[in-house]
Amino acid sequence: MVVAALAASAFFVLLLPGLTGAYGLFIDELYYLACSSRLDFGYVDHPPLAPLVLRASLLVSGDSVALALRVPAALAGALTVLLTGLMARRFGAGALGQGIAAGALLSAPGVQVMFGFFSMNAFEVLLWTVCCFILVEMALRDEPRLWLAFGVAAGVGLENKHTMVLLASGLAVGVLLTRERRRLGSRWPWIGAGIAALIFLPNLLWQVEHGWPTLEFYRNADLYKNVRTPPHEVFLQQVLFLNPGTLPVWIAGAVFLLGTSRGARFRHIGWTFAALLALVLVAQKSRPDRIIGIYPVLFAAGGAMWDGWLRPSAPTRAALPAAVVRGARFALAVWLAAWAVALAPVGMPVLPPERLARYVAALGVVPQIEQGAGKTAELPQWFADRFGWERLAEDVRQVAVTRLTPEEREEGRAVIFAPSYGQAGALELYGRGELPPVYSTHNNYYLWGPPREPFEAAIVIGDDERHLGELFEHVELAAVHDCDYCMRWRDEMPIWVVRRVRPEVEIDAVWRELKHFE
């Protein structure tokens, strides 16, 4: 009952802040909307599951784009909280431990970010948690046929995000280091692996057909996007992302899984976590969300550990007065609640942007997770990339109305070129059919372009006059787009009107040169 109530509360806690106030859609949500209108078996930067889910959500929600985006993400979060509490119960926790596990997980800013807007990351955390739940059940019931269910969950996970491979790799280490390796002699793990591969096959075939674009995307992200971070800072970012106040919970979970007799049958899960943590420390990458999907099982195990310590009837506490145990329970509850309240503005849009900017500056805990001078802002990136989109569409609309001729606007003689999938998606969404067709060379927009028909004029967002002058005979600065609280690379962005492609320029060749997979 406690876990069900927490899961229901989690749904509304994760959903409502994103539907009110000054915060708009996140940059990736604009892109997923574009992908959902162009369903395929794969995309440059993600498999097909998330756009398919969004397409279904849009059909159900009708005209409310915000609900279509945010309800699936919040629902994934609520289910993750529910599974975390259920795993705690399977580890032996009572209501106290289940509440500690589920509540601590929900208080983590990283979890709030993952489930606060629509992206494949929300479903990744849920699917990793489903896989861990199956592993727990398999160990408790000694039922190797559950590898089939694991294969289904892992296969669906691969169709959502390829980093499911990380969980599989960590689990391989955990199995080989523990007595679970005995299961490799049966047919069930291998059938499960075959099921996962079969589910993943459509995306694999898409990759082959399109020349493995996702490999290029991952390589570019590693070289040009992710910030190199020393191991101690990587660990610190894990702690901050999960809420420093919850450290005693998930560390207790690691101890439970790796160092107690109660956790012996789950030792392979503990080693899976250890392998994944070692991987991110050695890789020295700046993204603290890479292995966030493994933490629900640690919170669950930590809840069981604290339940054993703080339950008045526990044999290990028999020597302590009941008042001491009650005091410890109260102190832990206050500790977790205080940290949850203090860091809630970091994970959820509960403060106005001007107050949030001051708050995070005072905390000084927001990392830069991507390279480049423009990859910073007054707000954390997961908030900064929710600003400026509707204003951009209005700025471009004004340019189209005032700088393009009626014939160019109405007879299909003009197009728009945007530098990223964020701008392109925003113009498609907020242009409401009033703008010319939008093109971009960023990620899957590259595969959807270039224009197939000749055009006489174009609105170009970004770029510079010199480069545009090499491509077009007429270049005119029409406006400059400003946005408050957005990422700096999007602020003060020029909007150009260009006409007449130079005779020596081949659009297809230029398109290939400007390909941007990152």
C-alpha positions as CSV (number, residue, x, y, z in Angstrom):
1,M,0.0,0.0,0.0
2,V,2.8,2.4,0.9
3,V,4.6,1.8,-2.4
4,A,1.4,2.1,-4.4
5,A,0.7,5.5,-2.8
6,L,4.2,6.7,-3.4
7,A,4.0,5.6,-7.0
8,A,0.7,7.5,-7.5
9,S,2.2,10.5,-5.8
10,A,5.3,10.2,-8.0
11,F,3.1,10.4,-11.1
12,F,1.7,13.8,-10.2
13,V,4.9,15.1,-8.7
14,L,6.7,14.4,-11.9
15,L,3.9,15.5,-14.2
16,L,2.4,18.7,-12.8
17,P,5.5,21.0,-12.5
18,G,6.2,20.6,-16.2
19,L,2.6,21.6,-17.2
20,T,2.6,24.9,-15.4
21,G,4.7,28.0,-15.1
22,A,7.1,29.6,-17.5
23,Y,8.9,26.5,-18.7
24,G,8.2,25.3,-22.2
25,L,9.0,22.1,-24.2
26,F,12.5,20.7,-23.9
27,I,14.7,20.7,-27.1
28,D,14.6,16.9,-27.4
29,E,10.8,16.9,-27.1
30,L,10.6,19.0,-30.2
31,Y,12.8,16.5,-32.1
32,Y,10.8,13.5,-30.9
33,L,7.7,15.2,-32.2
34,A,9.3,15.5,-35.6
35,C,10.4,11.8,-35.4
36,S,6.9,10.7,-34.4
37,S,5.5,12.2,-37.6
38,R,8.1,10.3,-39.6
39,L,8.0,6.8,-38.1
40,D,10.8,4.5,-39.1
41,F,12.7,1.5,-37.8
42,G,15.5,3.7,-36.7
43,Y,17.0,7.2,-36.4
44,V,20.5,8.6,-36.4
45,D,20.6,9.1,-32.6
46,H,18.1,6.6,-31.2
47,P,16.1,3.5,-32.1
48,P,12.4,3.6,-32.9
49,L,10.5,2.9,-29.7
50,A,10.3,6.5,-28.2
51,P,8.8,8.1,-31.4
52,L,6.3,5.2,-31.6
53,V,5.2,5.7,-28.0
54,L,4.8,9.4,-28.6
55,R,2.8,8.8,-31.8
56,A,0.4,6.6,-29.8
57,S,0.3,9.2,-27.0
58,L,-0.6,12.0,-29.4
59,L,-3.5,9.9,-30.8
60,V,-4.9,9.5,-27.3
61,S,-4.3,13.0,-26.0
62,G,-5.8,14.9,-29.0
63,D,-4.8,18.5,-29.2
64,S,-2.7,18.6,-26.0
65,V,0.9,18.2,-27.1
66,A,2.2,18.9,-23.6
67,L,0.1,16.1,-22.1
68,A,1.1,13.7,-24.9
69,L,4.7,14.4,-24.1
70,R,4.7,14.5,-20.3
71,V,2.2,11.8,-19.3
72,P,4.3,8.9,-20.7
73,A,7.4,10.2,-19.0
74,A,5.7,10.7,-15.6
75,L,4.0,7.3,-16.0
76,A,7.4,5.7,-16.6
77,G,8.7,7.4,-13.5
78,A,5.7,6.2,-11.4
79,L,6.2,2.6,-12.5
80,T,9.9,2.8,-11.7
81,V,9.1,4.0,-8.2
82,L,6.6,1.2,-7.9
83,L,9.1,-1.5,-9.0
84,T,11.7,0.0,-6.7
85,G,9.4,-0.5,-3.7
86,L,8.4,-4.0,-4.8
87,M,12.1,-5.0,-5.2
88,A,12.7,-3.7,-1.6
89,R,9.9,-5.9,-0.4
90,R,11.4,-8.9,-2.3
91,F,14.7,-8.1,-0.5
92,G,12.8,-8.5,2.8
93,A,11.9,-4.9,3.6
94,G,8.7,-4.0,5.3
95,A,6.7,-0.9,4.8
96,L,9.4,1.3,6.3
97,G,12.1,0.0,4.0
98,Q,9.9,0.1,0.9
99,G,9.1,3.7,1.7
100,I,12.7,4.6,2.2
101,A,13.7,3.0,-1.1
102,A,10.9,4.5,-3.2
103,G,11.0,7.9,-1.5
104,A,14.8,8.2,-1.8
105,L,14.7,7.4,-5.5
106,L,12.0,10.0,-6.2
107,S,14.0,12.6,-4.3
108,A,17.0,12.2,-6.7
109,P,17.3,15.3,-9.0
110,G,18.6,13.0,-11.8
111,V,15.5,10.8,-11.6
112,Q,13.3,13.9,-11.6
113,V,15.1,15.2,-14.7
114,M,14.8,11.8,-16.5
115,F,11.0,11.6,-15.9
116,G,10.2,15.3,-16.1
117,F,10.0,15.4,-19.9
118,F,9.6,13.0,-22.8
119,S,12.7,11.2,-24.0
120,M,14.0,7.7,-24.5
121,N,15.9,8.2,-21.2
122,A,12.7,7.9,-19.2
123,F,11.9,4.6,-20.7
124,E,15.6,3.5,-20.4
125,V,15.5,3.9,-16.6
126,L,12.2,2.0,-16.5
127,L,13.4,-0.8,-18.7
128,W,16.6,-1.2,-16.8
129,T,14.5,-1.4,-13.6
130,V,12.3,-4.1,-15.2
131,C,15.3,-6.1,-16.1
132,C,16.7,-5.9,-12.5
133,F,13.3,-6.8,-11.1
134,I,13.3,-9.9,-13.3
135,L,16.8,-10.8,-12.0
136,V,15.7,-10.5,-8.4
137,E,12.7,-12.7,-9.1
138,M,14.9,-15.2,-10.9
139,A,17.2,-15.4,-7.9
140,L,14.5,-15.7,-5.4
141,R,12.5,-18.3,-7.3
142,D,15.5,-20.1,-8.8
143,E,13.6,-20.0,-12.1
144,P,16.0,-19.9,-15.0
145,R,13.1,-19.7,-17.5
146,L,12.8,-16.0,-16.4
147,W,15.7,-15.4,-18.7
148,L,13.0,-15.4,-21.5
149,A,11.3,-12.4,-19.8
150,F,14.7,-10.8,-19.3
151,G,15.3,-11.2,-23.1
152,V,12.0,-9.5,-24.0
153,A,12.7,-6.6,-21.6
154,A,16.3,-6.2,-22.9
155,G,15.2,-6.4,-26.5
156,V,12.6,-3.7,-26.0
157,G,15.3,-1.7,-24.2
158,L,17.5,-2.0,-27.2
159,E,14.7,-0.7,-29.4
160,N,14.5,2.2,-27.0
161,K,18.2,3.1,-26.5
162,H,21.4,1.2,-27.4
163,T,22.9,1.7,-24.0
164,M,20.9,-1.3,-22.9
165,V,24.2,-3.0,-24.0
166,L,25.8,-1.4,-20.9
167,L,23.5,-3.2,-18.6
168,A,24.1,-6.5,-20.4
169,S,27.8,-6.0,-20.3
170,G,27.8,-5.3,-16.5
171,L,25.5,-8.3,-15.9
172,A,27.9,-10.5,-17.9
173,V,30.7,-9.5,-15.4
174,G,28.4,-10.1,-12.5
175,V,27.4,-13.5,-13.7
176,L,30.9,-14.6,-14.4
177,L,32.1,-13.5,-11.0
178,T,29.5,-15.3,-9.0
179,R,27.8,-18.7,-8.8
180,E,25.2,-17.4,-11.3
181,R,27.6,-18.5,-14.0
182,R,26.3,-22.0,-13.5
183,R,23.2,-20.9,-15.3
184,L,25.2,-20.4,-18.5
185,G,25.1,-24.2,-18.9
186,S,21.4,-24.2,-19.5
187,R,19.6,-23.1,-22.6
188,W,17.5,-20.4,-21.1
189,P,20.0,-17.5,-21.0
190,W,20.9,-18.1,-24.6
191,I,17.3,-18.3,-25.7
192,G,16.7,-15.1,-23.8
193,A,19.6,-13.5,-25.7
194,G,18.2,-14.7,-29.0
195,I,14.8,-13.1,-28.1
196,A,16.5,-9.8,-27.4
197,A,18.4,-10.0,-30.7
198,L,15.2,-10.8,-32.6
199,I,13.4,-7.8,-31.1
200,F,16.4,-5.6,-31.9
201,L,16.7,-6.9,-35.5
202,P,14.5,-4.2,-37.3
203,N,16.7,-1.5,-36.0
204,L,19.8,-3.4,-36.8
205,L,18.7,-3.9,-40.4
206,W,17.9,-0.1,-40.6
207,Q,21.5,0.6,-39.5
208,V,22.8,-1.6,-42.2
209,E,20.6,0.0,-44.8
210,H,21.7,3.5,-43.9
211,G,25.4,2.8,-43.4
212,W,25.5,2.6,-39.6
213,P,24.8,6.3,-38.9
214,T,24.4,5.7,-35.2
215,L,28.0,4.6,-34.9
216,E,29.1,7.9,-36.4
217,F,26.8,9.7,-34.0
218,Y,28.3,7.9,-31.0
219,R,31.9,8.6,-32.2
220,N,31.2,12.3,-32.7
221,A,29.5,12.6,-29.3
222,D,32.5,11.0,-27.7
223,L,35.0,13.3,-29.5
224,Y,33.2,16.6,-29.5
225,K,30.4,16.6,-27.0
226,N,31.1,14.8,-23.8
227,V,33.4,16.6,-21.3
228,R,36.4,14.7,-20.1
229,T,36.1,14.4,-16.3
230,P,38.5,13.0,-13.7
231,P,37.3,9.9,-11.9
232,H,36.7,11.6,-8.6
233,E,34.5,14.2,-10.3
234,V,32.6,11.5,-12.1
235,F,31.8,9.9,-8.8
236,L,30.9,13.3,-7.3
237,Q,28.5,13.9,-10.2
238,Q,26.9,10.5,-9.5
239,V,26.4,11.6,-5.9
240,L,25.0,15.0,-6.9
241,F,22.7,13.5,-9.6
242,L,21.2,11.1,-7.1
243,N,21.0,13.6,-4.2
244,P,23.8,13.6,-1.6
245,G,21.2,12.9,1.1
246,T,20.4,9.5,-0.5
247,L,24.0,8.4,-0.4
248,P,23.5,6.4,2.9
249,V,20.6,4.5,1.2
250,W,22.3,3.4,-2.1
251,I,25.6,2.8,-0.4
252,A,23.8,0.6,2.0
253,G,22.2,-1.1,-1.0
254,A,25.7,-1.8,-2.5
255,V,26.8,-3.3,0.9
256,F,23.6,-5.4,1.0
257,L,24.2,-6.8,-2.5
258,L,28.0,-7.3,-2.2
259,G,28.8,-7.9,1.4
260,T,25.9,-9.5,3.4
261,S,24.6,-13.0,3.7
262,R,21.1,-11.8,3.1
263,G,22.2,-10.5,-0.3
264,A,24.3,-13.5,-1.3
265,R,21.8,-14.8,-3.8
266,F,21.8,-11.3,-5.5
267,R,25.6,-10.9,-5.5
268,H,25.7,-10.9,-9.4
269,I,23.4,-7.8,-9.3
270,G,25.9,-6.1,-6.9
271,W,28.8,-6.9,-9.2
272,T,26.8,-5.6,-12.2
273,F,26.6,-2.2,-10.4
274,A,30.3,-2.3,-9.5
275,A,31.3,-3.1,-13.1
276,L,29.1,-0.2,-14.5
277,L,30.5,2.3,-11.9
278,A,34.0,1.2,-12.7
279,L,33.3,1.7,-16.4
280,V,32.1,5.3,-16.1
281,L,35.0,6.1,-13.7
282,V,37.6,4.7,-16.1
283,A,35.9,6.2,-19.2
284,Q,36.0,9.6,-17.4
285,K,32.8,10.9,-19.1
286,S,30.7,13.8,-18.0
287,R,27.3,12.3,-18.3
288,P,26.1,11.2,-14.8
289,D,22.9,9.7,-16.4
290,R,24.7,6.9,-18.2
291,I,24.1,4.3,-15.6
292,I,21.3,5.8,-13.6
293,G,19.1,2.9,-14.5
294,I,21.0,0.6,-12.2
295,Y,20.3,2.7,-9.1
296,P,16.7,1.7,-8.4
297,V,17.8,-1.8,-7.4
298,L,20.4,-0.2,-5.2
299,F,17.8,2.0,-3.5
300,A,15.6,-1.1,-3.1
301,A,18.5,-3.1,-1.5
302,G,19.3,0.0,0.7
303,G,15.7,0.2,1.8
304,A,15.9,-3.4,2.9
305,M,19.2,-2.8,4.8
306,W,17.8,0.3,6.6
307,D,14.6,-1.6,7.4
308,G,16.6,-4.2,9.1
309,W,18.5,-1.6,11.1
310,L,15.5,0.5,12.1
311,R,12.7,-1.9,12.6
312,P,12.0,-2.1,16.3
313,S,11.5,-5.9,16.2
314,A,14.6,-6.6,14.2
315,P,16.9,-9.1,16.1
316,T,20.0,-6.9,15.3
317,R,18.3,-4.0,17.2
318,A,17.1,-6.0,20.2
319,A,19.7,-4.6,22.5
320,L,18.7,-1.0,21.7
321,P,15.8,0.8,23.4
322,A,12.8,1.3,21.3
323,A,13.0,5.0,21.8
324,V,16.5,5.0,20.2
325,V,15.2,3.1,17.2
326,R,12.2,5.5,16.8
327,G,14.5,8.5,17.1
328,A,16.8,7.0,14.4
329,R,13.8,6.4,12.1
330,F,12.6,10.0,12.6
331,A,16.1,11.4,12.0
332,L,16.5,9.5,8.7
333,A,13.1,10.7,7.6
334,V,13.9,14.3,8.4
335,W,17.3,13.9,6.7
336,L,15.9,12.5,3.5
337,A,13.0,15.0,3.4
338,A,15.3,18.0,4.0
339,W,17.5,17.0,1.1
340,A,14.6,16.3,-1.1
341,V,13.1,19.8,-0.5
342,A,16.5,21.5,-0.9
343,L,17.3,19.9,-4.3
344,A,13.8,19.7,-5.7
345,P,14.4,23.0,-7.7
346,V,17.4,21.4,-9.4
347,G,15.4,18.5,-10.8
348,M,11.9,20.0,-11.3
349,P,10.7,23.3,-12.7
350,V,9.2,24.5,-9.4
351,L,10.9,28.0,-9.2
352,P,10.5,30.9,-11.7
353,P,13.6,31.0,-13.9
354,E,15.0,34.2,-12.4
355,R,14.8,32.7,-8.9
356,L,16.2,29.3,-10.1
357,A,19.2,31.1,-11.7
358,R,20.1,32.6,-8.3
359,Y,19.4,29.3,-6.5
360,V,21.6,27.1,-8.6
361,A,24.3,29.8,-8.6
362,A,24.3,29.7,-4.8
363,L,24.4,25.9,-4.7
364,G,27.2,25.7,-7.3
365,V,26.3,22.1,-8.0
366,V,25.3,22.1,-11.7
367,P,28.0,20.5,-13.9
368,Q,28.8,21.3,-17.5
369,I,28.1,18.1,-19.3
370,E,28.9,19.1,-22.9
371,Q,31.9,20.8,-24.5
372,G,31.9,24.3,-25.9
373,A,31.6,27.8,-24.6
374,G,28.0,27.9,-25.8
375,K,27.0,24.8,-23.8
376,T,26.5,26.8,-20.7
377,A,23.6,29.0,-19.3
378,E,22.3,30.6,-16.2
379,L,20.2,27.6,-15.7
380,P,21.0,23.8,-15.8
381,Q,20.8,22.6,-19.4
382,W,17.7,20.5,-18.7
383,F,15.9,23.8,-17.9
384,A,17.7,26.2,-20.2
385,D,16.8,24.1,-23.3
386,R,13.1,24.7,-22.5
387,F,13.3,28.4,-23.3
388,G,13.0,30.5,-26.5
389,W,11.3,28.1,-28.9
390,E,8.0,29.9,-29.4
391,R,9.8,33.2,-29.7
392,L,12.1,31.8,-32.3
393,A,9.1,30.7,-34.4
394,E,7.5,34.1,-34.1
395,D,10.8,35.8,-35.1
396,V,11.1,33.6,-38.2
397,R,7.4,34.2,-39.0
398,Q,8.0,37.9,-38.9
399,V,10.9,37.6,-41.3
400,A,8.9,35.4,-43.6
401,V,6.0,37.9,-43.7
402,T,8.1,41.0,-44.1
403,R,11.1,39.8,-46.1
404,L,9.7,37.2,-48.5
405,T,7.4,38.1,-51.4
406,P,3.9,36.7,-51.4
407,E,4.8,34.4,-54.3
408,E,7.8,33.0,-52.4
409,R,5.6,32.3,-49.4
410,E,2.5,31.0,-51.1
411,E,3.9,29.1,-54.1
412,G,6.5,27.0,-52.4
413,R,9.5,28.9,-53.6
414,A,11.0,29.4,-50.2
415,V,12.5,27.1,-47.5
416,I,14.0,27.4,-44.0
417,F,17.4,26.1,-42.9
418,A,17.9,25.5,-39.2
419,P,21.2,24.6,-37.5
420,S,19.8,22.0,-35.1
421,Y,16.9,19.6,-34.6
422,G,15.7,21.9,-31.8
423,Q,15.2,24.9,-34.0
424,A,13.8,22.7,-36.8
425,G,11.3,21.0,-34.5
426,A,10.2,24.3,-32.9
427,L,9.5,25.8,-36.3
428,E,7.6,22.8,-37.4
429,L,5.5,22.8,-34.2
430,Y,5.0,26.5,-33.6
431,G,5.0,27.5,-37.3
432,R,1.5,26.0,-37.5
433,G,1.6,25.6,-41.2
434,E,2.4,29.3,-41.8
435,L,6.1,28.9,-42.5
436,P,7.9,27.4,-45.5
437,P,9.2,23.8,-45.2
438,V,12.0,23.4,-42.6
439,Y,15.3,21.6,-43.2
440,S,18.4,20.9,-41.1
441,T,21.6,18.8,-41.4
442,H,21.5,17.8,-37.7
443,N,21.0,14.1,-37.0
444,N,17.9,12.6,-38.6
445,Y,16.9,15.8,-40.2
446,Y,20.0,15.2,-42.4
447,L,18.4,12.0,-43.7
448,W,15.1,13.8,-44.3
449,G,16.7,16.5,-46.5
450,P,17.8,18.4,-48.6
451,P,14.9,20.1,-50.5
452,R,14.0,18.0,-53.6
453,E,12.6,20.9,-55.5
454,P,14.5,24.1,-56.5
455,F,13.9,27.1,-54.3
456,E,14.3,30.8,-55.0
457,A,14.7,32.1,-51.4
458,A,15.6,30.7,-48.0
459,I,15.5,31.8,-44.4
460,V,18.7,30.7,-42.7
461,I,19.1,30.6,-38.9
462,G,22.6,31.0,-37.7
463,D,25.6,30.6,-40.0
464,D,27.7,33.7,-41.1
465,E,27.6,36.1,-43.9
466,R,30.9,35.0,-45.5
467,H,29.9,31.3,-45.8
468,L,26.4,32.2,-47.0
469,G,27.9,34.5,-49.6
470,E,29.8,31.6,-51.1
471,L,26.5,29.7,-51.6
472,F,24.0,32.5,-52.5
473,E,24.1,35.6,-54.7
474,H,22.0,37.7,-52.3
475,V,22.5,37.6,-48.5
476,E,20.6,39.9,-46.1
477,L,20.5,40.0,-42.3
478,A,16.8,40.1,-41.5
479,A,16.7,39.8,-37.7
480,V,18.6,38.6,-34.6
481,H,16.9,36.2,-32.3
482,D,17.3,36.7,-28.6
483,C,16.2,34.4,-25.8
484,D,16.3,34.7,-22.1
485,Y,17.7,31.9,-19.9
486,C,18.4,29.7,-22.9
487,M,21.7,28.0,-23.7
488,R,24.1,30.6,-24.9
489,W,24.7,29.1,-28.3
490,R,21.1,29.9,-29.1
491,D,21.1,33.5,-27.9
492,E,21.7,36.4,-30.3
493,M,21.4,34.1,-33.3
494,P,21.2,35.9,-36.7
495,I,18.4,35.2,-39.1
496,W,19.3,35.7,-42.8
497,V,17.3,35.8,-46.0
498,V,19.2,34.5,-49.0
499,R,18.3,34.2,-52.6
500,R,19.6,32.6,-55.8
501,V,21.9,29.7,-55.3
502,R,25.2,30.3,-57.1
503,P,25.5,28.4,-60.4
504,E,28.5,26.5,-59.3
505,V,26.9,25.3,-56.0
506,E,25.4,21.8,-55.8
507,I,22.9,21.6,-52.9
508,D,23.4,17.9,-52.5
509,A,27.2,18.3,-52.1
510,V,26.8,21.2,-49.6
511,W,24.3,19.0,-47.7
512,R,26.8,16.2,-47.3
513,E,29.5,18.7,-46.2
514,L,27.3,20.1,-43.5
515,K,26.1,16.8,-42.1
516,H,26.1,17.1,-38.3
517,F,25.7,13.8,-36.4
518,E,26.1,14.7,-32.7
